[in-house]
Amino acid sequence: MIRRTVYGCLVLIVAATMLVSCKKDNPNYLVEVSDPSFYHRTMKEVTDIMVYDIFSPPVASRIYSRVAIAGYEAMVPGDASYLSLAGQLNAMEAMPKPEAGKEYAFPISSIKAMINVGRTLLFSEDKMDAYEQEILSEYRKIGVPEAVLARSLAFGDSISAAVLKWTSTDNYKQSRTFPKFSVSNEAVRWKPTPPAYMDAVEPHWNKQRPLCLDSCSQFKPKPPVPFSRDQDSEFYKIAKEVMDVVNRQDTTFNSIASFWDCNPFVMHQHGHVMFATKKISPGGHWIGVAGQMCRQLNKSFSETAEVYALLSIGLYDGFIICWDEKFRSNLVRPETYINENIDPEWTPLLQTPPFPEHTSGHSVVSSVSAEILSNLLGENIAFTDSVEIEYGLFARSFPSFRKAAEEACISRFYGGIHYMPAITEGATQGINLGKYILERLKTRVE
């Protein structure tokens, strides 16, 4: 009886194995693998790993842009209505071509290229490895023919290799060896702020090769208001405006400031112990908005790849022009100025990020994001931003991308970490950059 039972189990196991190995190819596999949810999930995985690894906002923008560009370029050969960015982005040469007459599933190539680039640029490779296995398992369950799957994955490998080779010449690795920023004792200059008194982040970011810009100073803003300690001076007045808006403790202003904080450097101190709260970057927030809205508007795989690519290019070049001005003007933050000249006990609502004042990074990247998303997705698209609910925040509704960007800009004033000129000039930088990118880069066949 026992032998018969064992024999029966063996027969069932062998039969099940044969059913799996003999699974028929799915004639509709291309429709299923073209589901844009694969693209959104991959970008979300990149964001989650980035938050876990804690990357600065500028470095995060580099990762987003290279991942998104790889995904876009691997998609292009499968959609005749789209154009490669090779020859349009600085120093980017022609991408590999698929074999003529061979069958490919280019959405699979796209995801593979994104995974490869993400794994190379992120720290936690094991997390991306696990995600890749999850995706490959899903492709096989869909019933993608093995020959097509292998060929498509190989093409994704070739695209990612080309993108990574191009990325390796952007001066990032060299900048890792550049000297730390020297803090000046001049009252007008930036100094590290509490509680962690961190070194200045990425003081040489303007030496990165831009993606679309002719130079890092192409959209150079107006200089800061002339520094002064005189109580009748314009500088003293803009500093006092910051102090006063925080001291009002307006619940609406405070909610707006908290919603758009997006500071991956927030530190907490309990006694002698200091630890960080892992949070999304400002670029990551707009990447999340883009994903949310592409889903809401039922954008195709190709349209989704285009949105992420152009948006991430705007984020990357936005941080370059912003950081170029930050370390040129090297202006003192409100917290330091107010403590030294008005109220030594005053603290901002938000924690001051570790880099100089002018211009506001949030203002630049939010404005360039709104410019690009308005062009690609619609000028007056109402939406509810729920991107950071998973980080303990709430949702906020907006009538358009531009209105959301305007709120993101002013949030830095409400939070007590920027003077108004940094916000207005940063917004102008971002808007001008967005228009420039949309005019210069051609992604659609006319």
C-alpha positions as CSV (number, residue, x, y, z in Angstrom):
1,M,0.0,0.0,0.0
2,I,2.8,2.4,0.9
3,R,4.7,1.5,-2.4
4,R,1.5,2.2,-4.4
5,T,1.1,5.6,-2.7
6,V,4.7,6.6,-3.3
7,Y,4.5,5.4,-6.9
8,G,1.3,7.5,-7.3
9,C,3.0,10.6,-6.0
10,L,5.9,10.1,-8.3
11,V,3.6,9.8,-11.3
12,L,1.9,13.1,-10.3
13,I,5.2,14.9,-9.9
14,V,6.4,13.7,-13.3
15,A,3.1,14.7,-14.9
16,A,3.2,18.1,-13.4
17,T,6.8,18.6,-14.5
18,M,5.9,17.6,-18.0
19,L,2.9,20.1,-18.1
20,V,5.2,22.9,-17.0
21,S,7.9,22.0,-19.5
22,C,5.4,21.5,-22.3
23,K,3.5,24.8,-21.7
24,K,2.5,26.3,-25.0
25,D,3.7,29.7,-26.1
26,N,1.1,32.4,-25.6
27,P,0.2,34.0,-29.0
28,N,-0.8,37.1,-27.2
29,Y,2.4,37.4,-25.1
30,L,3.4,40.8,-26.7
31,V,0.2,42.4,-25.5
32,E,0.7,41.2,-22.0
33,V,4.4,42.1,-21.7
34,S,3.6,45.6,-23.1
35,D,1.6,46.4,-20.0
36,P,3.1,49.7,-18.7
37,S,2.8,48.4,-15.2
38,F,6.1,46.6,-15.7
39,Y,7.7,49.9,-16.4
40,H,6.1,51.6,-13.4
41,R,7.1,48.8,-11.1
42,T,10.7,48.9,-12.2
43,M,10.9,52.7,-11.6
44,K,9.3,52.2,-8.2
45,E,11.8,49.4,-7.4
46,V,14.6,51.9,-8.2
47,T,13.1,54.5,-5.9
48,D,12.6,52.0,-3.1
49,I,16.3,50.9,-3.3
50,M,17.4,54.5,-3.6
51,V,15.6,55.4,-0.4
52,Y,17.1,52.3,1.3
53,D,20.6,53.2,0.2
54,I,20.2,56.9,0.9
55,F,21.4,58.9,-2.1
56,S,21.6,62.6,-2.2
57,P,19.1,64.4,-4.5
58,P,21.6,65.2,-7.2
59,V,23.0,61.6,-7.3
60,A,19.5,60.3,-7.3
61,S,18.7,62.3,-10.4
62,R,21.7,60.7,-12.1
63,I,20.4,57.3,-11.4
64,Y,16.8,58.0,-12.5
65,S,18.0,59.6,-15.7
66,R,20.3,56.7,-16.8
67,V,17.7,54.1,-15.9
68,A,14.9,55.9,-17.7
69,I,17.1,56.6,-20.8
70,A,18.1,52.9,-21.0
71,G,14.4,51.9,-20.8
72,Y,13.4,54.4,-23.5
73,E,16.2,53.5,-25.9
74,A,15.5,49.7,-25.6
75,M,11.8,50.5,-26.4
76,V,12.4,52.7,-29.5
77,P,13.2,49.9,-32.0
78,G,9.8,48.4,-31.3
79,D,7.8,51.5,-31.9
80,A,8.3,53.3,-35.3
81,S,6.7,56.5,-34.0
82,Y,9.6,57.2,-31.6
83,L,13.1,58.6,-32.1
84,S,16.3,57.7,-30.3
85,L,17.9,60.3,-28.1
86,A,21.4,59.3,-29.4
87,G,22.9,62.3,-31.1
88,Q,20.6,64.6,-29.2
89,L,22.0,64.1,-25.7
90,N,25.5,65.2,-25.1
91,A,28.2,62.7,-26.2
92,M,25.6,59.9,-26.6
93,E,26.4,57.8,-29.7
94,A,24.2,55.6,-31.7
95,M,22.6,52.7,-29.7
96,P,22.9,49.0,-30.7
97,K,20.4,47.8,-33.2
98,P,18.3,44.5,-33.1
99,E,18.9,41.8,-35.7
100,A,16.9,42.3,-38.8
101,G,14.2,39.7,-39.4
102,K,14.3,38.4,-35.8
103,E,11.3,38.4,-33.4
104,Y,11.7,40.6,-30.3
105,A,9.6,41.7,-27.4
106,F,11.1,45.1,-26.9
107,P,9.2,45.9,-23.7
108,I,11.1,43.0,-22.2
109,S,14.3,44.5,-23.5
110,S,13.3,47.8,-22.0
111,I,12.8,46.4,-18.5
112,K,16.0,44.4,-18.7
113,A,18.0,47.5,-19.7
114,M,16.5,49.4,-16.7
115,I,17.3,46.6,-14.3
116,N,20.9,46.3,-15.5
117,V,21.6,50.1,-15.2
118,G,19.8,50.2,-11.8
119,R,21.9,47.3,-10.5
120,T,25.1,49.0,-11.6
121,L,24.4,52.5,-10.1
122,L,22.6,51.5,-6.9
123,F,24.3,50.0,-3.9
124,S,22.0,47.1,-3.0
125,E,22.5,44.9,-6.0
126,D,20.9,41.9,-4.2
127,K,17.6,43.7,-4.1
128,M,17.7,44.4,-7.9
129,D,18.7,40.8,-8.5
130,A,15.7,39.5,-6.6
131,Y,13.4,41.9,-8.5
132,E,14.9,40.7,-11.8
133,Q,14.1,37.1,-10.9
134,E,10.5,38.0,-10.0
135,I,10.0,39.8,-13.4
136,L,11.6,36.9,-15.4
137,S,9.3,34.4,-13.7
138,E,6.3,36.5,-14.7
139,Y,7.4,36.6,-18.3
140,R,7.7,32.9,-18.4
141,K,4.2,32.5,-16.8
142,I,2.8,34.7,-19.5
143,G,4.2,32.3,-22.1
144,V,6.8,34.3,-23.9
145,P,8.6,31.9,-26.4
146,E,12.0,31.1,-24.9
147,A,13.8,32.1,-28.0
148,V,12.1,35.5,-28.1
149,L,12.7,36.0,-24.4
150,A,16.4,35.2,-24.6
151,R,16.8,37.4,-27.7
152,S,14.9,40.3,-26.0
153,L,16.9,40.0,-22.8
154,A,20.2,40.0,-24.8
155,F,19.1,43.2,-26.6
156,G,18.3,44.8,-23.3
157,D,21.8,43.8,-22.1
158,S,23.4,45.5,-25.2
159,I,21.4,48.7,-24.6
160,S,22.3,48.9,-20.9
161,A,26.0,48.3,-21.7
162,A,26.0,51.2,-24.2
163,V,24.2,53.5,-21.7
164,L,26.6,52.6,-18.9
165,K,29.6,53.1,-21.2
166,W,28.3,56.5,-22.0
167,T,27.5,57.2,-18.4
168,S,31.1,56.3,-17.3
169,T,32.4,59.4,-19.1
170,D,30.2,61.9,-17.3
171,N,32.9,62.9,-14.8
172,Y,31.0,61.4,-11.8
173,K,33.7,58.9,-10.8
174,Q,36.4,61.6,-11.0
175,S,34.3,64.0,-8.9
176,R,34.3,61.4,-6.1
177,T,38.0,62.3,-5.5
178,F,37.6,66.1,-5.6
179,P,38.3,68.0,-2.4
180,K,35.6,68.6,0.2
181,F,34.0,72.0,0.3
182,S,35.9,74.6,2.4
183,V,33.7,76.4,4.9
184,S,34.3,80.1,5.2
185,N,34.0,82.2,8.3
186,E,32.5,85.1,6.4
187,A,29.0,85.9,7.7
188,V,27.6,86.0,4.1
189,R,28.8,82.4,3.4
190,W,27.1,79.1,4.0
191,K,27.9,77.1,7.1
192,P,26.9,73.6,8.2
193,T,23.6,73.6,10.1
194,P,22.1,71.6,13.0
195,P,21.5,69.0,14.1
196,A,24.1,67.0,12.2
197,Y,26.3,69.8,10.9
198,M,26.9,67.8,7.7
199,D,29.5,68.6,5.1
200,A,28.2,70.3,2.0
201,V,26.7,67.8,-0.4
202,E,28.1,67.6,-4.0
203,P,30.0,70.9,-4.1
204,H,31.4,69.9,-7.6
205,W,28.1,68.8,-9.2
206,N,28.4,71.5,-11.8
207,K,31.4,69.5,-13.2
208,Q,29.1,66.7,-14.2
209,R,28.5,66.5,-18.0
210,P,24.9,67.8,-18.6
211,L,22.5,65.7,-20.6
212,C,20.9,68.4,-22.7
213,L,22.4,71.7,-21.6
214,D,25.3,73.5,-23.4
215,S,26.8,74.4,-20.1
216,C,26.1,74.3,-16.4
217,S,25.6,78.1,-16.3
218,Q,23.3,78.2,-19.3
219,F,20.3,79.4,-17.1
220,K,22.3,81.4,-14.6
221,P,19.9,83.2,-12.2
222,K,20.0,86.7,-10.8
223,P,22.5,86.9,-8.0
224,P,21.2,86.9,-4.4
225,V,20.1,90.1,-2.6
226,P,23.3,91.9,-1.3
227,F,24.2,90.7,2.1
228,S,23.8,93.0,5.1
229,R,23.2,92.9,8.8
230,D,21.6,96.4,8.8
231,Q,18.0,96.1,10.0
232,D,16.9,98.5,7.3
233,S,18.5,96.4,4.5
234,E,16.6,94.2,2.0
235,F,18.6,91.2,3.2
236,Y,17.6,91.6,6.8
237,K,14.0,92.0,5.7
238,I,13.9,88.8,3.6
239,A,15.4,86.9,6.5
240,K,12.8,88.3,8.9
241,E,10.1,87.3,6.5
242,V,11.3,83.7,6.8
243,M,11.4,83.9,10.6
244,D,7.9,85.5,10.8
245,V,6.2,83.0,8.5
246,V,7.5,80.1,10.6
247,N,6.6,81.8,13.9
248,R,3.0,82.2,12.7
249,Q,2.6,78.5,13.1
250,D,-0.1,78.5,10.4
251,T,-1.5,75.0,10.1
252,T,-2.0,75.2,6.3
253,F,1.5,76.5,5.7
254,N,3.0,73.9,7.9
255,S,1.1,71.1,6.1
256,I,2.4,72.3,2.8
257,A,5.9,72.5,4.1
258,S,5.8,69.0,5.5
259,F,4.1,67.5,2.4
260,W,7.0,68.7,0.1
261,D,9.9,68.2,2.5
262,C,11.4,65.3,0.6
263,N,14.7,65.5,2.5
264,P,16.7,62.3,2.6
265,F,19.1,63.8,5.1
266,V,16.7,64.4,8.0
267,M,18.5,63.5,11.2
268,H,17.1,62.7,14.7
269,Q,19.0,63.0,18.0
270,H,18.1,61.2,21.2
271,G,20.8,61.8,23.8
272,H,24.1,60.8,22.2
273,V,22.4,58.7,19.5
274,M,21.7,60.2,16.1
275,F,19.9,58.4,13.2
276,A,18.4,59.3,9.9
277,T,14.8,59.0,8.6
278,K,14.8,57.5,5.1
279,K,12.8,59.6,2.8
280,I,12.2,60.1,-0.9
281,S,14.2,62.8,-2.8
282,P,12.4,65.8,-4.5
283,G,13.2,64.2,-7.9
284,G,11.8,60.9,-6.6
285,H,8.5,62.6,-5.6
286,W,8.1,63.9,-9.2
287,I,9.0,60.5,-10.6
288,G,6.2,59.2,-8.5
289,V,3.7,61.8,-9.7
290,A,4.6,61.0,-13.3
291,G,4.0,57.3,-12.7
292,Q,0.7,58.0,-10.9
293,M,-0.5,60.2,-13.7
294,C,0.6,57.9,-16.6
295,R,-1.6,55.2,-14.9
296,Q,-4.5,57.6,-14.4
297,L,-4.4,58.6,-18.1
298,N,-3.8,55.0,-19.4
299,K,-0.6,55.8,-21.1
300,S,0.9,53.1,-23.2
301,F,4.3,51.4,-22.5
302,S,6.0,53.7,-25.1
303,E,4.3,56.8,-23.8
304,T,5.3,55.9,-20.3
305,A,8.9,55.4,-21.3
306,E,9.0,58.8,-23.0
307,V,7.5,60.6,-19.9
308,Y,10.0,59.1,-17.5
309,A,13.0,59.7,-19.9
310,L,12.2,63.4,-20.5
311,L,11.3,64.1,-16.9
312,S,14.4,62.5,-15.5
313,I,16.6,64.4,-18.0
314,G,15.0,67.6,-16.7
315,L,15.7,66.6,-13.1
316,Y,19.3,65.8,-13.8
317,D,20.1,69.0,-15.7
318,G,18.0,70.9,-13.1
319,F,20.3,69.9,-10.3
320,I,23.3,70.8,-12.3
321,I,22.2,74.4,-13.0
322,C,20.9,74.7,-9.4
323,W,24.1,73.4,-7.8
324,D,26.2,75.6,-10.1
325,E,24.6,78.7,-8.6
326,K,24.5,77.3,-5.0
327,F,28.3,76.9,-4.8
328,R,29.0,80.1,-6.9
329,S,27.0,82.4,-4.6
330,N,27.7,80.2,-1.5
331,L,25.0,82.1,0.4
332,V,24.2,81.7,4.1
333,R,21.0,79.9,5.0
334,P,18.1,81.6,6.9
335,E,18.7,79.5,10.0
336,T,22.3,80.6,10.4
337,Y,21.6,84.3,9.6
338,I,18.6,84.5,11.9
339,N,20.4,82.8,14.8
340,E,23.4,85.1,14.4
341,N,21.6,88.4,13.8
342,I,17.9,88.3,15.0
343,D,17.0,85.4,17.3
344,P,19.6,82.9,18.5
345,E,16.9,80.5,19.7
346,W,14.9,80.4,16.4
347,T,14.6,77.1,14.5
348,P,13.0,76.5,11.1
349,L,10.0,74.2,10.7
350,L,11.9,71.9,8.4
351,Q,15.5,70.7,8.9
352,T,17.9,72.8,6.7
353,P,19.5,70.6,4.0
354,P,23.3,70.5,3.9
355,F,24.2,72.9,1.0
356,P,24.1,76.6,0.3
357,E,21.0,78.8,-0.1
358,H,20.6,80.2,-3.6
359,T,18.7,78.9,-5.6
360,S,16.1,76.5,-4.2
361,G,16.6,73.0,-5.5
362,H,12.9,72.2,-5.0
363,S,11.9,75.3,-7.0
364,V,14.2,74.3,-9.9
365,V,13.2,70.6,-10.1
366,S,9.5,71.1,-9.4
367,S,9.2,73.8,-12.1
368,V,11.1,71.9,-14.7
369,S,9.0,68.8,-13.9
370,A,5.7,70.7,-14.2
371,E,6.8,72.2,-17.5
372,I,7.6,68.8,-19.0
373,L,4.6,66.9,-17.5
374,S,2.2,69.7,-18.6
375,N,3.5,69.3,-22.2
376,L,3.4,65.5,-22.3
377,L,0.3,64.8,-20.2
378,G,-1.8,67.9,-20.3
379,E,-1.9,71.6,-19.1
380,N,-4.9,71.4,-16.8
381,I,-4.9,67.8,-15.5
382,A,-6.4,67.6,-12.0
383,F,-4.8,65.0,-9.7
384,T,-4.4,63.9,-6.2
385,D,-0.8,63.4,-5.2
386,S,-0.6,60.3,-3.0
387,V,3.1,59.5,-3.7
388,E,4.3,59.8,-0.1
389,I,1.5,58.1,1.8
390,E,3.8,55.2,2.4
391,Y,6.3,57.5,4.1
392,G,3.6,58.6,6.6
393,L,2.4,61.7,4.8
394,F,-1.1,62.5,3.4
395,A,-2.5,63.2,-0.1
396,R,-3.0,66.6,-1.6
397,S,-5.1,67.5,-4.6
398,F,-4.0,70.0,-7.4
399,P,-5.8,71.4,-10.5
400,S,-2.6,71.1,-12.6
401,F,1.1,70.2,-12.5
402,R,2.0,73.9,-12.5
403,K,-0.1,74.6,-9.4
404,A,1.5,71.7,-7.7
405,A,5.0,73.0,-8.6
406,E,4.1,76.5,-7.3
407,E,3.1,75.0,-4.0
408,A,6.3,72.9,-3.9
409,C,8.3,76.1,-4.4
410,I,6.6,78.2,-1.7
411,S,6.8,75.2,0.7
412,R,10.5,75.9,1.2
413,F,9.7,79.4,2.4
414,Y,7.0,78.1,4.7
415,G,9.4,75.6,6.1
416,G,11.9,78.3,7.0
417,I,14.8,77.0,4.9
418,H,14.8,79.5,1.9
419,Y,14.5,83.2,1.4
420,M,12.0,84.2,-1.3
421,P,14.5,85.2,-4.0
422,A,15.9,81.7,-4.0
423,I,12.4,80.4,-4.7
424,T,11.4,82.8,-7.4
425,E,14.8,82.6,-9.2
426,G,14.8,78.8,-8.9
427,A,11.3,78.6,-10.4
428,T,12.5,80.7,-13.3
429,Q,15.5,78.5,-13.9
430,G,13.3,75.4,-13.9
431,I,10.7,76.8,-16.3
432,N,13.4,78.0,-18.7
433,L,15.1,74.6,-18.6
434,G,11.9,72.7,-19.2
435,K,11.1,74.8,-22.3
436,Y,14.6,74.3,-23.6
437,I,14.5,70.5,-23.2
438,L,11.1,70.3,-24.9
439,E,12.4,72.4,-27.8
440,R,15.7,70.6,-28.2
441,L,14.8,67.0,-27.7
442,K,12.7,65.2,-30.3
443,T,11.2,61.9,-29.2
444,R,8.4,61.6,-31.8
445,V,8.5,61.1,-35.6
446,E,6.8,64.1,-37.1
